[in-house]
Amino acid sequence: KKGKKNMTDKLQKFVRTQVSQDRRRIKLDGLNLDMTYITDNIIAMAFPAESLLERTWRNSIKHVCEFLELNHSHHWMVWNLSERSYRTGKLKERVFINCFILMLLILLMLLRFWNSIYDK
């Protein structure tokens, strides 16, 4: 059973690397995640996967949680800007969910605010 899991892990890593191509990946603590730091405390990533099939090309929701806990302790939150949803318990209930339009408006307002600070 261990050999089968090892082969599955290798296949998933290969497929993820092929899918992400030249984009930045975070390779740390044995994890290989398709995500990137925008700033020191903002990370962009695609929707995390729960199913075995989706984990073949997407970040495993379990691995995302492990990474965030290892590198950001209890100081993190996931903002789901997608229209899709998932079980928030897998991310320790630290998910601001299903708020695509609202979050888009808030982010645009924050961007306008940020630009106004640095334009002066």
N, C-alpha and C positions, 0 to 999 in steps of 0.2 A: 504494500500500500504506500510506503514511503517513496519508493521508486516512481510510482505513478504520479504522486503529488509533485515530485521533483521535476518530472517531464512536463507536467501541466504548467508549473511555474516558469520553466524555461521557454515553453511555447508562448505563454502570455507575455513574457518580457520581450521576446523576439517580435511578436505582433505589435505590441505597444510602441516599440522603437521604430518599426516600419511605418506605423500610422502617424507618429509625431514627426518623423523625418528629422529636419534640421532645427526644429523648435527646441527651446531650452527645456531641459528635464532636470528635476532635482533628484540626485542620487546620493542618498545619505542614510546611514544606519541600516544598510541592507535593503532600503526601499528605493524604487525607481519610479518616480511619479512625473506625470505630464502636468506640470504646474510651474509657475514662475513668479518671483517676487516683483511686484510693481514698485513698492517702497519697502522699507524695513518691516512694516507691519501690515501690508496688504499683499495678498497672494491671489493670482488669477488661476483658475482651473476650470476644466469642463465639468459637466455634471458627473458626480461619482456613481460608480456601478454597484448594484447589489447582487445581481444575478451572475452566475458563473459565466454565461455566454458574454454578457457585456463587459465583465472583468477582463476578457481577452484583449480588448482594445481601450478600455477606460480605466481610470484609477479605481481601485477597490475602495469602497467607503470605509472599510476597516483600516486599510493602509493610510488613508487620508487622516483618519482620527489618530492613529499611532504617530504619524509625522507631526501633527499639530500638538499633541500632548508632549512628545519628546522635545520639540523645539520651541514651543510657546507656552508650556506648562498649562495653567488654567486660564490663560489670557488670550483666548481666541473665540471666534464666532464665525459661522458660515452664513453668508447671505445668499439665499437661493434666488438668483435673478432669472431663473428658468420658469417656464410654465409647468414643468414637470414637478412631481413631488416624490419624496421618499420617506422612509421611517426615520424620524429625527432621533430616536433613541440610539441609533447606531453612531450618532455624532454627539452623544451625551446631552441631547435636547438643546444644544447650542446652535440652533438653526433659525434664522429669520426666514420664514417660508412663504412661498407662493405670492410674491409681491412684485412681480415683474414691472408692471406699469408704475406703481407707486415708487418702487426703488429707482426706476429709471428717472422719474421726475426729481426725486431727492438727490440722486447722483448728479443730475444736470445742474440743480441748484448749488450743490457743493462745489462743482467745477466752476460755476460762475463766481461763487464766493472766493474760491482759491485763486482764480485768475485776477479778481479785483484786488486781492492782497498783494500779489506779485507784480501787477501792472503799475503800481504807484511807486 
